[in-house]
Amino acid sequence: MRRLIATVDRYWFTPASSRDLALVRILAFGSQTFFFIVFPVARLRSLSQQVAQTHAAVAPYNPLPVLKALLLPWGPWGTIRPGDTFLYATFAVAVVAGVLATVGLLARVSMLCAALANTLLVAHWYSYGDYHHAEALMLIALGVLALSPSAEVWSLDSVLRSRAGHPASPGESVFARWPLLLMQWIIALTYLSAAGSKLVYGGWQWFDGYTMTYHFLRFALQPGHEGAVLAASLPPWMHIVPSIIAILFELTFFVAVLVPRTAWLYVLIGIGFHIVVYETMGIGFFQTIVLYSVFVGSLRLYWPAVLRPPTKRERSSGVGILHTSS
């Protein structure tokens, strides 16, 4: 038993880079808040629709369990329906707390507030029967980061502590590994679940090429989507190989977690995979692309030399990376 506990402890709590965790915090909270601020029309339109849903029976209100839990301070389980003032206030908290979490100011409180506010808004939207799963990974990641020491470095809090005479945080922490590793496994399980759904509900028809053609055609009917039109114009048999590759990628993504030196390959394939899916089917998983940053440690250690940009010394000496690695 002691050996098992020691193995588990080594796996989850081996000292890891605090900077890696801080980078993920900046990218996760920053990207989430970026879409609130830089694209306020889209977000406010979504928020205005939520406000409209609180006043009109556009769709049956069936609050998700997480929304019921978040609304418990304001009333009994499942009986509260957020009003417009409440939703606008939650939106404001999500933006302000998201900015503070990104820069790492009052990070413990701001990260938790940003995670809860984002979760409430998404859960409320989904409580009217409009379900998507692109946001789920990001919401989980925000919660995990809020519970981890992701603002020990690269944060205004760390700067203020340093100016107050407190010792600087070490570059490594025994608590910096588990949040990144947990998100790696959650991403892998998400892909495994997606592959399982395709195989269970689609079966062998998923590989016949016609399934992909259908999705391409559905998106190509909307104006301005040349990539979908081009993909839909190809004969179905040409979509068989991409269908197989997609399934294999999702089924084997866990290898990137178990064998860190393969992470760069899966990350590159995943980025290309999601960009192509967005261009040809209109299904956006940009949050997942952002969360590939949880593999930053593996990428730094095992990034292929031929893909690595030349160092400052190499640039000054005029020696190319391909030459130095040969």
Order of alpha helices (4+ residues) and beta strands (2+ residues): alpha-beta-alpha-alpha-alpha-alpha-alpha-alpha-alpha-beta-alpha-alpha-alpha-alpha-alpha-alpha-alpha-alpha-alpha-alpha
